[in-house]
């Protein structure tokens, strides 16, 4: 039964064991310790909670699961792993003002599905883009674009997702943020922010910068103009889904999906063979591109090796 499987499953963090003083050996524990200002007993409690969470959700193996809702969630809830900041941090953009709740409802996407997607994307960042624990650049530079967010959006499903996502990020991914850049903040943002603020850690709040308008120069201090999209004051005209990290994410989703024989979810919540065929073609094209870039000596290695599938 599933409960027996859950009991039997041990996450990589816990498998690494503890030293003679009972301190976890896995290098990820250092982030928990830093996040709790080196207060050992508090860090240990938080570590235990996160290990249990990773085990109950089988988070270590999330990248191996077929993500059947990937394409529909990306359409209905625009987000993008844009590239790297000047200091080398992966840039993550989220645009809650463009979320299409009706499209999600029509496709029978639940809050749990959305949160699973959020964890999947986060794990992609730390298992594939920055797999080395302790790397100084293994932190998100987050841009939260609030353009189009209306006051009535901040109730029900949207706020429930936001609260849960903030909670997951803070509880289980400490010291994974370099900066949170909030742009296009609407006039009611301050009042609405009081709904979310109590759920946020002091360390997170200190990394936040809020701009209503005139944020272009501020972003260009941290991000090269060639990386930053034109709409934010940069030079890049690439669509969200065509930047290298997003292509690699889609390829990763595609290979796992095709390997499992699963089919993508369509706009009506039913299996969508057409979208799945399109993803299959994308995977084949991506592999051709990668093969062209490999030198003859490199060609012994596989694409999946170049992606990296190491456990954290």
Secondary structure, 3 states (H helix, E strand, C coil): CHHHHHHHCCCHHHHCCECCCCCECCCCHHHHHHHCCCCHHHHHHHHHHHHHHHHHCCHHHHHHCCCCCHHHHHHHCCEEEEEECCCCCEEEEECHHHCCHHHHHHCCCCHHHHHHHHHHHHHHHHHHHCCCCCCCCCCEEEEEECCCCCHHHHCHHHHHHHHHHHHHHHHHCCCCEEEEEEECCCCCHHHHHHHHHCCCCHHHHHCEEECCCCCHHHHHHHCCCCCCEHHHCCCECCCHHHCHHHHHHHHHHHHHHHHHCCCCECCCCCECHHHHHHHHHHHHHHHHHHHHHCCCCHHHCCHHHHHCCCCC
